[in-house]
Amino acid sequence: MQDVATIEEIQTAKNLTNSRSKIFLETRSYLRQSLSTLFDLDPLEIPINAHPGEPQSLTLALGISV
């Protein structure tokens, strides 16, 4: 699966341990890839709002919040 992360997420990941950084970036990549397929969007158009250790939330321009 292609890695998909924003510049901000990459910067955040650099401040985490190696294992936590990998999990942080992988979860976002999997979520973006899945939703981009479902909604036919570019993966980086899908905003994910969460800090490390907190639940992720989504607000999509499609009028839904997850």
OpenMM code with the backbone's topology and positions (N, CA, C; nanometers):
from openmm import Vec3, app, unit

residues = "MET GLN ASP VAL ALA THR ILE GLU GLU ILE GLN THR ALA LYS ASN LEU THR ASN SER ARG SER LYS ILE PHE LEU GLU THR ARG SER TYR LEU ARG GLN SER LEU SER THR LEU PHE ASP LEU ASP PRO LEU GLU ILE PRO ILE ASN ALA HIS PRO GLY GLU PRO GLN SER LEU THR LEU ALA LEU GLY ILE SER VAL".split()
positions = [
    Vec3(0.0856, -0.1185, 0.0000),
    Vec3(0.0000, 0.0000, 0.0000),
    Vec3(0.0897, 0.1241, 0.0000),
    Vec3(0.0544, 0.2193, -0.0824),
    Vec3(0.1300, 0.3436, -0.0939),
    Vec3(0.1172, 0.4249, 0.0348),
    Vec3(0.2297, 0.4824, 0.0791),
    Vec3(0.2254, 0.5706, 0.1955),
    Vec3(0.1602, 0.7020, 0.1573),
    Vec3(0.0669, 0.7458, 0.2372),
    Vec3(-0.0031, 0.8713, 0.2130),
    Vec3(-0.0043, 0.9492, 0.3441),
    Vec3(0.0729, 1.0575, 0.3482),
    Vec3(0.0792, 1.1392, 0.4699),
    Vec3(0.1006, 1.2846, 0.4311),
    Vec3(0.0456, 1.3732, 0.5122),
    Vec3(0.0668, 1.5156, 0.4902),
    Vec3(0.2018, 1.5558, 0.5492),
    Vec3(0.2472, 1.6723, 0.5129),
    Vec3(0.3728, 1.7246, 0.5664),
    Vec3(0.3649, 1.7358, 0.7190),
    Vec3(0.2504, 1.7811, 0.7689),
    Vec3(0.2320, 1.7941, 0.9137),
    Vec3(0.2400, 1.6593, 0.9834),
    Vec3(0.1821, 1.5566, 0.9215),
    Vec3(0.1861, 1.4231, 0.9807),
    Vec3(0.3282, 1.3679, 0.9821),
    Vec3(0.4021, 1.3936, 0.8793),
    Vec3(0.5417, 1.3480, 0.8741),
    Vec3(0.6232, 1.4175, 0.9828),
    Vec3(0.6002, 1.5470, 1.0022),
    Vec3(0.6698, 1.6204, 1.1081),
    Vec3(0.6318, 1.5652, 1.2463),
    Vec3(0.5043, 1.5373, 1.2669),
    Vec3(0.4599, 1.4806, 1.3939),
    Vec3(0.5248, 1.3447, 1.4167),
    Vec3(0.5297, 1.2635, 1.3130),
    Vec3(0.5876, 1.1297, 1.3239),
    Vec3(0.7351, 1.1346, 1.3630),
    Vec3(0.8052, 1.2360, 1.3199),
    Vec3(0.9480, 1.2489, 1.3527),
    Vec3(0.9702, 1.2683, 1.5024),
    Vec3(0.8686, 1.3162, 1.5735),
    Vec3(0.8798, 1.3383, 1.7172),
    Vec3(0.8381, 1.2168, 1.7994),
    Vec3(0.8033, 1.1074, 1.7327),
    Vec3(0.7599, 0.9855, 1.8009),
    Vec3(0.8705, 0.8802, 1.7956),
    Vec3(0.8545, 0.7766, 1.8765),
    Vec3(0.9485, 0.6647, 1.8679),
    Vec3(0.9317, 0.5978, 1.7319),
    Vec3(1.0284, 0.5174, 1.6926),
    Vec3(1.0213, 0.4525, 1.5610),
    Vec3(0.8961, 0.3677, 1.5455),
    Vec3(0.8653, 0.2873, 1.6469),
    Vec3(0.7474, 0.2002, 1.6341),
    Vec3(0.6180, 0.2819, 1.6335),
    Vec3(0.6100, 0.3836, 1.7180),
    Vec3(0.4892, 0.4679, 1.7239),
    Vec3(0.4737, 0.5493, 1.5954),
    Vec3(0.5846, 0.5961, 1.5412),
    Vec3(0.5828, 0.6716, 1.4156),
    Vec3(0.5277, 0.5862, 1.3022),
    Vec3(0.5717, 0.4609, 1.2965),
    Vec3(0.5254, 0.3695, 1.1922),
    Vec3(0.3742, 0.3472, 1.2034),
    Vec3(0.3262, 0.3227, 1.3250),
    Vec3(0.1822, 0.3022, 1.3466),
    Vec3(0.1038, 0.4278, 1.3113),
    Vec3(0.1530, 0.5425, 1.3558),
    Vec3(0.0882, 0.6716, 1.3298),
    Vec3(0.0681, 0.6935, 1.1797),
    Vec3(0.1734, 0.6717, 1.1014),
    Vec3(0.1645, 0.6956, 0.9570),
    Vec3(0.0862, 0.5854, 0.8848),
    Vec3(0.1026, 0.4606, 0.9277),
    Vec3(0.0318, 0.3508, 0.8616),
    Vec3(-0.1193, 0.3600, 0.8788),
    Vec3(-0.1656, 0.3960, 0.9985),
    Vec3(-0.3102, 0.4036, 1.0192),
    Vec3(-0.3722, 0.5107, 0.9317),
    Vec3(-0.3038, 0.6220, 0.9178),
    Vec3(-0.3552, 0.7284, 0.8308),
    Vec3(-0.3541, 0.6861, 0.6847),
    Vec3(-0.2486, 0.6179, 0.6450),
    Vec3(-0.2392, 0.5722, 0.5070),
    Vec3(-0.3511, 0.4736, 0.4739),
    Vec3(-0.3726, 0.3747, 0.5604),
    Vec3(-0.4789, 0.2760, 0.5369),
    Vec3(-0.6161, 0.3421, 0.5329),
    Vec3(-0.6406, 0.4323, 0.6265),
    Vec3(-0.7696, 0.4999, 0.6307),
    Vec3(-0.7920, 0.5836, 0.5053),
    Vec3(-0.6915, 0.6604, 0.4672),
    Vec3(-0.7048, 0.7446, 0.3465),
    Vec3(-0.7224, 0.6605, 0.2213),
    Vec3(-0.6448, 0.5535, 0.2084),
    Vec3(-0.6558, 0.4690, 0.0886),
    Vec3(-0.7953, 0.4061, 0.0794),
    Vec3(-0.8459, 0.3581, 0.1912),
    Vec3(-0.9785, 0.2958, 0.1907),
    Vec3(-1.0866, 0.3954, 0.1542),
    Vec3(-1.0844, 0.5116, 0.2195),
    Vec3(-1.1875, 0.6124, 0.1919),
    Vec3(-1.1727, 0.6726, 0.0526),
    Vec3(-1.0499, 0.6850, 0.0040),
    Vec3(-1.0321, 0.7405, -0.1305),
    Vec3(-1.0904, 0.6467, -0.2355),
    Vec3(-1.0798, 0.5175, -0.2120),
    Vec3(-1.1400, 0.4199, -0.3029),
    Vec3(-1.2921, 0.4268, -0.2948),
    Vec3(-1.3435, 0.4332, -0.1731),
    Vec3(-1.4879, 0.4366, -0.1523),
    Vec3(-1.5516, 0.5608, -0.2130),
    Vec3(-1.4890, 0.6776, -0.1937),
    Vec3(-1.5471, 0.8043, -0.2395),
    Vec3(-1.4847, 0.8581, -0.3683),
    Vec3(-1.3946, 0.7810, -0.4281),
    Vec3(-1.3277, 0.8210, -0.5519),
    Vec3(-1.2625, 0.9586, -0.5381),
    Vec3(-1.1812, 0.9729, -0.4318),
    Vec3(-1.1087, 1.0968, -0.4053),
    Vec3(-0.9592, 1.0692, -0.4005),
    Vec3(-0.8813, 1.1741, -0.4182),
    Vec3(-0.7378, 1.1640, -0.3950),
    Vec3(-0.7179, 1.1404, -0.2450),
    Vec3(-0.6343, 1.0465, -0.2063),
    Vec3(-0.6157, 1.0185, -0.0636),
    Vec3(-0.5797, 1.1404, 0.0214),
    Vec3(-0.5007, 1.2303, -0.0324),
    Vec3(-0.4603, 1.3473, 0.0462),
    Vec3(-0.5702, 1.4527, 0.0575),
    Vec3(-0.6813, 1.4339, -0.0118),
    Vec3(-0.7961, 1.5237, 0.0036),
    Vec3(-0.8790, 1.4874, 0.1267),
    Vec3(-0.8480, 1.3748, 0.1887),
    Vec3(-0.9244, 1.3275, 0.3042),
    Vec3(-0.8554, 1.3748, 0.4320),
    Vec3(-0.9174, 1.4702, 0.5025),
    Vec3(-0.8550, 1.5221, 0.6244),
    Vec3(-0.8768, 1.4277, 0.7425),
    Vec3(-0.7709, 1.4000, 0.8143),
    Vec3(-0.7805, 1.3192, 0.9357),
    Vec3(-0.7345, 1.4071, 1.0509),
    Vec3(-0.8201, 1.4232, 1.1492),
    Vec3(-0.7886, 1.5085, 1.2626),
    Vec3(-0.7693, 1.4227, 1.3869),
    Vec3(-0.6447, 1.4126, 1.4312),
    Vec3(-0.6146, 1.3391, 1.5542),
    Vec3(-0.4694, 1.3611, 1.5911),
    Vec3(-0.4466, 1.3693, 1.7173),
    Vec3(-0.3098, 1.3740, 1.7679),
    Vec3(-0.2716, 1.2323, 1.8074),
    Vec3(-0.1423, 1.2010, 1.8119),
    Vec3(-0.1013, 1.0655, 1.8502),
    Vec3(-0.1650, 1.0243, 1.9829),
    Vec3(-0.2182, 0.9034, 1.9870),
    Vec3(-0.2790, 0.8506, 2.1077),
    Vec3(-0.4241, 0.8884, 2.1270),
    Vec3(-0.4801, 0.9681, 2.0347),
    Vec3(-0.6203, 1.0082, 2.0427),
    Vec3(-0.6959, 0.9464, 1.9255),
    Vec3(-0.8277, 0.9281, 1.9397),
    Vec3(-0.9052, 0.8733, 1.8285),
    Vec3(-0.9038, 0.9676, 1.7079),
    Vec3(-0.9069, 0.9091, 1.5904),
    Vec3(-0.9119, 0.9877, 1.4684),
    Vec3(-1.0540, 1.0295, 1.4398),
    Vec3(-1.0701, 1.1481, 1.3825),
    Vec3(-1.2027, 1.1920, 1.3391),
    Vec3(-1.1897, 1.2466, 1.1981),
    Vec3(-1.2967, 1.2388, 1.1257),
    Vec3(-1.2998, 1.2850, 0.9873),
    Vec3(-1.4129, 1.3835, 0.9687),
    Vec3(-1.3896, 1.4849, 0.8895),
    Vec3(-1.4957, 1.5735, 0.8456),
    Vec3(-1.4776, 1.5866, 0.6947),
    Vec3(-1.5671, 1.5280, 0.6224),
    Vec3(-1.5552, 1.5273, 0.4775),
    Vec3(-1.6459, 1.6319, 0.4155),
    Vec3(-1.6037, 1.6859, 0.3056),
    Vec3(-1.6832, 1.7830, 0.2324),
    Vec3(-1.8099, 1.7196, 0.1760),
    Vec3(-1.8222, 1.5904, 0.1918),
    Vec3(-1.9383, 1.5186, 0.1410),
    Vec3(-2.0573, 1.5320, 0.2333),
    Vec3(-2.0403, 1.6088, 0.3410),
    Vec3(-2.1521, 1.6327, 0.4313),
    Vec3(-2.1666, 1.5279, 0.5404),
    Vec3(-2.0620, 1.4484, 0.5620),
    Vec3(-2.0694, 1.3495, 0.6683),
    Vec3(-1.9529, 1.3683, 0.7641),
    Vec3(-1.9726, 1.3313, 0.8866),
    Vec3(-1.8661, 1.3290, 0.9867),
    Vec3(-1.8555, 1.1872, 1.0373),
    Vec3(-1.7354, 1.1374, 1.0462),
    Vec3(-1.7127, 1.0013, 1.0917),
    Vec3(-1.6296, 1.0063, 1.2170),
] * unit.nanometer
topology = app.Topology()
chain = topology.addChain("A")
for resn in residues:
    res = topology.addResidue(resn, chain)
    for name in ("N", "CA", "C"):
        topology.addAtom(name, app.Element.getBySymbol(name[0]), res)
